[in-house]
């Protein structure tokens, strides 16, 4: 069955939602609502909690985002309201909440974070997406997650994340992960990395998506080399690209 990947290249993708990290924190319901209102697809991160539920959060700990010395895998979802993000009223949301907020209005790039239980997490994610009507894809740095999705859910649009850290990048390249996926999500800091460019040349149907574009220079590079890019704004940092206007 042919996969519809056209939505992945139509508009830039909002990294962890469309946020400014002042009043709208990353990976919050406010950031997801803001992205929907502006018509941008959303990239976000999924973790498994202590009570086997899926929540949206980037870091493995809550120190940076909530100022708490706790690990995301050790929290329960029955008291998420106490985990406030960056001293705002927004708290860590669940996977169900973002699906309800987005409701198919924009596409979703779902990153499954590295996990010791790839089968469990993948099954939980796909069980919830079984009745979801919008566009989505799955990506991960974790080779075990990508390989499990490739084997068990071949109908799903799948991406392999490639890091700027050499040993992590080389592990995915050595495993020939680009032969198992529909897109490569590559760090913009690698620029015109020769091995990426060779793969791009030899596999013209493979999409290349750059992450995470923060400056105008990175934005121009991404537009020139890649099929699309994931971007982030931060009004506290003048070097970042400006918050986009409504596009839909």
C-alpha positions in Angstrom: 0.0 0.0 0.0 1.4 3.4 -1.0 1.8 5.8 1.9 0.7 9.4 1.7 3.8 11.4 2.8 2.8 14.6 0.9 1.7 16.4 4.2 5.2 15.9 5.6 6.6 18.5 3.1 3.8 21.0 2.8 4.7 23.2 5.8 7.5 23.5 8.3 6.9 21.5 11.5 6.6 23.1 15.0 9.1 21.6 17.3 7.4 20.4 20.6 4.5 22.6 19.5 4.5 26.3 18.6 5.9 27.8 21.8 7.9 30.8 23.0 9.1 29.3 26.3 7.7 32.3 28.2 4.0 32.1 28.4 3.7 29.1 26.1 6.0 26.3 27.1 7.3 23.5 25.0 5.3 20.2 24.8 2.2 21.8 26.4 -1.4 21.8 25.4 -1.1 25.6 24.8 1.8 25.0 22.4 -0.2 22.4 20.5 -3.2 24.6 20.3 -1.1 27.5 19.1 0.4 25.3 16.3 -3.1 24.2 15.2 -4.3 27.8 15.2 -1.4 28.8 13.0 -1.8 25.7 10.7 1.6 24.0 11.4 2.2 20.3 11.8 3.6 19.4 15.3 6.6 17.3 16.4 6.5 16.0 20.0 8.1 13.4 22.3 6.4 10.4 24.0 7.5 8.7 27.2 6.0 5.8 29.1 5.1 6.5 32.8 5.1 4.4 35.9 1.4 3.5 35.4 2.0 2.5 31.8 0.4 5.6 30.2 1.8 7.8 27.5 2.8 11.4 28.2 4.4 14.2 26.2 7.7 15.4 27.4 11.2 15.7 25.9 13.6 15.1 28.8 13.9 11.9 30.8 13.9 14.0 34.0 11.7 16.9 35.2 14.5 19.1 36.4 14.8 21.5 33.4 11.1 21.7 32.7 9.4 21.5 36.2 12.3 22.1 38.5 11.8 18.7 40.1 14.3 15.9 40.8 12.2 13.1 39.3 12.3 10.9 36.3 9.4 10.9 33.8 9.2 7.1 33.9 8.5 7.2 37.6 5.5 9.6 37.7 1.8 8.6 37.5 -0.7 10.3 35.3 -3.4 10.7 38.0 -1.6 13.8 39.3 -0.1 15.4 36.2 -1.5 18.8 37.3 1.3 19.2 39.8 4.0 19.0 37.2 3.9 22.6 36.0 6.0 23.5 32.9 8.5 26.4 33.3 6.5 28.0 36.1 3.4 28.4 34.0 -0.1 27.0 34.6 0.6 24.5 31.8 1.4 20.9 32.9 2.7 17.7 31.3 -0.1 16.5 29.0 -1.1 13.0 28.0 -1.0 11.5 24.5 -4.8 11.3 24.5 -5.0 15.0 25.2 -3.0 16.1 22.2 -5.0 13.8 19.9 -8.2 15.4 21.2 -6.8 18.9 20.8 -5.4 18.4 17.3 -8.2 16.2 16.0 -6.7 15.7 12.6 -6.4 19.5 11.9 -2.6 19.3 11.4 -0.1 16.5 10.9 1.8 14.9 13.8 5.4 13.8 13.9 5.5 11.5 16.9 8.9 10.8 18.4 9.1 7.8 20.6 11.9 8.3 23.1 14.5 5.7 23.8 13.0 3.0 25.9 13.9 -0.4 27.4 10.4 -1.6 26.4 10.1 -0.7 22.7 7.4 -3.3 21.9 5.2 -2.1 24.8 5.5 1.5 23.9 4.9 1.0 20.2 1.9 -1.2 20.8 0.4 1.4 23.2 1.0 4.2 20.7 -0.5 2.3 17.8 -3.5 1.1 19.8 -4.4 4.7 20.5 -3.8 5.8 16.9 -6.0 2.9 15.5 -9.1 5.2 15.5 -7.3 8.5 14.9 -8.3 10.1 11.6 -5.5 12.6 11.1 -2.1 12.4 9.4 0.7 11.1 11.6 4.1 9.4 11.4 6.4 7.8 13.9 10.1 8.5 14.4 12.8 7.6 16.9 16.5 7.8 17.6 16.1 4.3 19.1 17.0 1.7 16.5 14.9 -0.9 18.4 11.8 1.3 18.2 12.3 1.9 14.5 13.0 -1.8 13.8 9.9 -2.9 15.7 7.7 -0.4 13.8 9.2 -1.5 10.5 8.5 -5.2 11.2 5.1 -4.9 12.8 3.5 -1.8 11.4 4.8 -1.5 7.8 1.8 0.6 6.8 2.8 3.5 9.1 5.0 6.4 7.8 8.3 5.8 9.6 11.4 7.9 10.2 14.9 7.4 11.7 16.4 10.2 13.7 20.1 10.9 13.2 22.0 12.8 15.8 24.9 15.2 15.5 26.8 13.1 18.1 29.1 11.0 15.9 28.7 7.6 17.6 24.9 7.8 17.6 24.9 9.0 14.0 27.3 6.2 12.9 25.3 3.5 14.7 22.2 4.3 12.6 24.2 4.7 9.4 26.0 1.4 10.0 22.7 -0.4 10.5 21.5 0.9 7.1 18.4 2.3 8.8 17.6 4.5 5.8 16.6 1.3 3.9 13.8 0.6 6.5 12.1 4.0 6.7 10.3 6.6 4.7 12.3 9.6 5.9 15.5 10.5 7.6 15.3 13.2 10.3 18.8 14.7 10.4 20.4 17.4 12.6 20.8 20.7 10.8 24.1 21.1 12.6 25.5 18.4 10.3 24.8 20.7 7.3 25.8 19.1 4.0 27.2 15.9 5.6 28.7 13.9 2.8 27.1 10.5 3.7 23.7 12.1 4.0 24.1 13.7 0.6 25.1 10.4 -1.0 22.1 8.7 0.5 19.8 11.5 -0.7 21.3 11.2 -4.2 21.0 7.4 -4.3 17.5 7.2 -2.8 15.4 9.9 -4.4 12.2 8.7 -2.9 13.5 9.0 0.6 12.5 12.2 2.4 15.0 14.3 4.4 13.7 16.4 7.2 16.1 18.7 9.2 15.9 19.3 12.9 15.9 21.6 14.8 16.1 24.9 12.8 16.4 27.9 15.1 18.2 30.6 13.2 17.7 32.3 9.8 20.9 30.8 8.5 19.8 27.3 9.5 16.4 28.0 7.9 18.0 28.9 4.6 20.2 25.8 4.7 17.3 23.6 5.4 15.2 25.1 2.5 18.1 24.6 0.1 19.1 21.0 1.0 16.2 19.2 2.6 12.6 18.4 1.8 11.3 20.1 5.0 12.4 21.1 8.5 11.4 21.2 12.1 11.7 24.7 13.6 11.7 26.3 17.1 11.1 29.9 18.2 12.2 31.5 21.4 11.4 35.2 21.8 14.0 35.4 24.6 16.7 34.7 22.1 17.1 37.3 19.3 19.1 35.0 17.1 16.1 32.6 16.8 13.7 32.8 13.9 10.6 34.9 14.6 7.3 33.5 15.7 5.4 32.8 12.4 2.2 34.4 11.4 -1.0 32.4 10.8 -0.7 30.5 7.6 -3.9 28.5 7.2 
